[in-house]
Amino acid sequence: MDERGDASAVEPRDPVVSGSPLLLAMVITLHAMNHMTGGALPVLYPAIQDEFGLSYVELGFLRSASSFASGFPQMFVGGFRRWISGRVLIGLGNLLNALMAMLSSLVGGFHQFLVLRVAGGLFGSPQHPIGTSILTANTHPSWRGRVFSINLAAPTLASTLSPLVAAWLLMSIGWRRSLVVMAVPALLASLVTLFFVREQADSEAKTRSFSLKGLKMALGNRNVMAISSLRTVMAFRMGVRAFIPLYFIDALGMSTALSSTLYSIMIFGGVVGPFFWGYLSDRMARKPLVIGVLAAQGVLFYSLQLLRAPLILAAVLFLIGFMSQTVIMQSILADSIERQHLDQVFGFYYTLGFTLGSVSSVIFAYVVETLGFAYGFTYIAAVTAVSLVPALFIRE
């Protein structure tokens, strides 16, 4: 048999997962349901803004506070796995997050709404680091990029559908009841995970609780440092997408239905993109992929201020969503660290993004309120350009 025949005979024997497939499926489902609730908020923000009389800066502060609450604890939640399984951590966290979303629909003022959104972010903090750690530990390395792409695409699909559903609900029953309805799927998925999913004895990663010494050892890895630095810079453009529906309505004068449709097209690009980039990341060098995606993103974000036609905007927004570097970055991280450091490194990775990203919403909102959306999109393009620098230090 020739070499090609040998390779084709061996490759199918590589398992996709080495642990519980049901556990992995529910980790991804919870991630998607979490985004179902979060994806509805940008569509509901104009109504919330009008009812509470909020400025752009106050709205940016709302996003920043909830993002910080969900981001900073991610570095430390792995420590709870000494006593609590990862399945219970993400199941219970998502359950409480959904309940906070439902309770926030009952508030009478902005400050109460803010407190409940912050509490929801805090309870939802285990999802990203613990979920990614479970996926990494239970996935064969040759399939990692594709499994990560599913974990990114499924939530993105939920985020694609959620603005359309939220827009319809908003016009039908108002933002308060809409928020309750959008949180129900996350609540149900959490209950299924807690009461009906059973892990195999070895289905979870063998991890260590957070320690500065362990994190310092992991940061000694060149790729961990490069990706962490890249994540740090990229954090300063997080939150911009939530303002895009406001840009369409306030600056371009579009209807809620049209702005929601365009926003959903952008999110849908993020459904298709991760599969494409995840497949490529398993097949070819990842460094040029990251650099190419970032360069394209910078150009696309800058072009938003120059466009007005809905059809052209739809094409550009789809490409913005499609150009997803996250799955490539996660694949580089997963292949660069030892299994026992998964929680620490992914916790650090997500903490950088969400903690620093919490500031970005306020910065972008301030730029928009003082200088306008055109300068805001220029700022995002500039941040993306700076992020190319640490990408150059990635080692294949």
N, C-alpha and C positions, 0 to 999 in steps of 0.2 A: 504493500500500500504506500502511496506517495505521501510527502509531508503534509500536503493539504488534507488528505484523507485522515491522517492521524490527528491533525488539529481539530477537524470537524467532529471526529469521534470523541475527543476528550472534552471539548468545550461544553457540550450540553450537560455533562455530569456536574459542572459547577453549580452548587445550590444557590438559589437567589437569597434565601434566608436560612439561618442556622438555628433560630429560636422558634417562638410561637408566631405563626402567620396571623392569627386572629389578633394577638396583642399589637403587632405592627399595623394591622388594618385599623384598629381602634385608635392608635396613636395618631395616624394620619387623619382619621375621621374627626377626632376631637380638634385637631389643628384646623380643619376645614370649618367646623361649626363655630369655632372661636372667631374665625374671619367672617363668617356669615353675620354675626352680630356687629363686629367692627366695621364691616363694609357698608352697613346701612347708615352709619353715623354721618359721613360726609353729605349724604342726600338729606338727612334730617337736620343738619346744622343750620341752614337758612331759617327754618321754622323755629328752631330753638333760639337762634340769634335774635329773631324778631320778638319772640315771647318774653325773653329775659332782657332785651335791650342791650345786647353785647356788642362791643367793638371787635375789630379783627384781632387786636392784641389780646383781649380777654378770651376770645375763642382760641387763639394760639396758646395762651396760658393753660386753658382747659386741656388741650392736647398734650402740652408739655408735662403737666402734672401727672396725668394718667400714664403717659409714656414712661416717665421717670419711675413711677410706682411699680410698673410692670418690668422695668429694665434693671434697675440697680440690684434687686434681690436675686437676680438670675445667677450671679456669681456664687451665691451661698446656698441656694436651695439644694444642691447636691449633698450637702451635709446631712439633710434629713433622711437620706437613704440608708443611714446606719440603722434606722428604726422603721422606716416606711418604704414600701416598694415604690418604684417609679410609676407603676400603673395606678396605685392609689393616689400618689401625689398629683399626677396630671388629671385624674378623674375627679378628685375632690376639688382641686383648684378650678377646673372649668365649671363644675357645678356651682360653686360659690360666685364665680364671675358672672354666670348667667343670672343668678338670683339678684346680684347687685344691679345688673342692667334692668331687670324687671322693677326693682324697687325705685330706680332713678326715674321711672315714668310717673311716680306718684308725688314727686317733690313739688314744692311751691315756689322755689327760688333757685338762683344760679349756684349759690354756695352749697346748698344741699345736693344739688346735681353734681357739683364738683367733687364733694366728699365721696359720694357713692361710685363715681367713675374712677377715682383714685383707689378706692377699696377693691373694685373689680380688677384693676390693673395689678394690684398686689397679689390677689388670689390667682390670677392667671399667669403669674411669672414662671411657674415650673414648666409650662408647655414647651417652650423652645429648647432650653438646654437639656432637660430630662428626656423629652421626646426625641431629639436628635441623637442623644447618647444611646437610647434604646435601639433606634434604627441602625446606628453605626455598629453596635456590638452584635447585632443579629442579622447583619447583611454581609454576604460574600463580597470581598473587595472588588471583584470584577464587575459587580452589579451596583456598586455604591452610588455612582452618579445617577443612574436611572431610578433607583429607589428614592434618592434625595429629590429627584425631579418630580416624582409623584407626590412627595411630601410638600413640595412647593406648589405644584400645579393644582392639587385638590383644593387647598385653601384659596388659591387664586380664582379657581372656578366658582367657589362659593362667593368670593368677593365680586365676581362678575355678575352673578345672578342677583345678589343681594341689593345693589342699587336700583335695579329694575323693579324688584318686588317692593322695596322700601318706597320708591316713588309712587307706585300704585296704592300701597297702604296709606301713605302720607295724605294723598288726595281723598282717600276713602274714609279713614278713621282717625287721622291726625297723628302727630309724631309720638305721643305718649303710648297709645295702644300699639302703634307700629313697633316701638321698641320692645314691648312685651312679646309680640308675635315673633319677632326676629330672634329672640333669645331662647325660644322653646326648643329648637333643634339641638342647641348646645346642652341644654338641661337634660334632654332625653339621652343623648349620646354619653353624657357623663354617668347617668344612672346605669346604662348598659355596661359601660366599662367597669364600674365599681362592683356590680352585682352578678354579672354574667360572664365576664372574661376571666379565665384561669390561666396563669402562666405555667410553662414548664419549669422545672427546678433550676435549669441553667439559662433561662430565657433572658435574664437581665445582665447588664454589664457588671463586671467586678470593678467597682469604682472606689476612689478614696474621697473622704470628705475634704472640704476646702482647707488648704493650708498655703501660706505665703511661700514656704519652701518648695512645695510641689509645683505651684504656679510659676515660680522663678525658674525651676528646672525646665518646665515646658516652654517658657518664653525664650530659653536658650536655643530653641530650634529656630533656624532661619526662616522657614516658611510660616511658623506660628507668629513670629514677630512681623513678617511682611504682611500677612493677612490681617493681623491685629491693627497694624498701622493703617492699612487700606480701609478697614472697617471704621477706624477712628475718623478718618477724613470723610468717608461716605456718610457718617452719622449726621453731618451738618447739612445734609440735604433731605433727611428723613422728614416726613410730614407734608412735603410739598403736594403730593397727590390729593390729599384731603381738601386742599384749597382750589383744585382745578374746577369742580362744579361751581364754586363761588365765583371764579373768574369768568366762566361762561355766562352765568346769570347776571352778575353785577357789572362786569366790564364789557361783555359782548352782547348783553341784552337777550340771551336765549331763554327759552321756556324751561321749566323744571324737567319736562319730559325729554326735550332734546339734550339738555346738559347731562341728564342721567344716562341717556343712550350713549353719548360720546364717552362718558366716564366708564361705562361698562365695556365699550370697545377696547379701551386702554387696558382694563383689567383682564379682558379675554386674551389679549396678546400675552399676558403673563401666564395664561394657562398653556398656550402652545409653546412658548419660548423655553420653559424649563425642560421639557421632553427633548427638544432639539439640542440644547446646550448640555444636558445631562448625558445624552447619547454620545455627543462629541467628546465630552470630558473623560469618558471611559475608553475612547479610541485614539486620542491624539494628545499632543502636548497642551497643557492647560494655560501656561503663561501667556502665549499669544492670544488665546481665546479671551482671557480676562481683559487684556489691553485693548483688543479690538472692540469688545462690547462697551467698555467705558468710554472710548473715543466716540463711538456712535451715539451713546446716550447724551454726551455733552452737546453735540451738534443738534440733536433732536429737541432737547429742552430749550436751547437758545431759540430755535425756530418757532416755538409756540407764540412768541410775542409778535411775529411777523404774519401770522396766518389768521384768516377770518372765515373762509369758506368751510362749511361743515364737512364736506366730503374729503377735502385735503386734511383737515384737522383729524378726521377719523383715521386716515392712513398713518399720519404721524403719531397719533396716540397709540394705535396698535403696535407700531414699531417700538415706542417707548416701553410698552409692557413686554414686548417680545424680547428686548435686549436685557436679559436677566443674567447677571454675573453671580448671583447668590449660590446657585447649585454648584458652580465651578469652584468657588471659594470654599464651600463646605467640603467638597471632595478633596481638595488640597489639604485642608486641615485634618480630615479623617485619616488620610494616608500618611500623615506626618507625625502623629502622636501615638503613644502607647495606650492600650485599652484602659488601664487603670486611671489615666488622666483625662478621660473623655468628658466627665461632668465638669471638671475644673476648667478645661480649655474652652469647651463650648459655652459654659457659663460666663467666662471672661469675654468671649466673642460677642455673645448677645448683650451682655451688660454694657460693653462699649457702645454698641449700636443704639440701644434703647435709652441709656442714660444720657449720653451726649446728644442723641437724637431728640431728646426731650427739649433741649435748648434750641434746636434748629427750628421748631415750629414758631417759637417766639421771635427768633431772628427774622425768619421769612415773613411772618405777619407784620413785624415792624417795618421791614423794607417795603412791603406792599402798601401799608397804610401811609407811609411818609413819602415814598417815591413812585409807587405804582407797580402793577404786575409786571411790566416790561423789565424793570430793574430786578424784580424778584426772580424771573426766569434767567436773567443774565447771571445773577448770584449763584443759582443752581448749576448752570453750565460751568462757571468758574471753579466751584467746589469739585465737580466731576473731573475737570482738567487736572487739578492738584492731586486727585486720587491716583492718577497714572504714575506718580513718582514711586510710591511704595510698591506698586505692582511690578516695577522693573526689577525688584530684588527677590522675586519668587524664584525658587530653584526647582527645576523639574526632577 
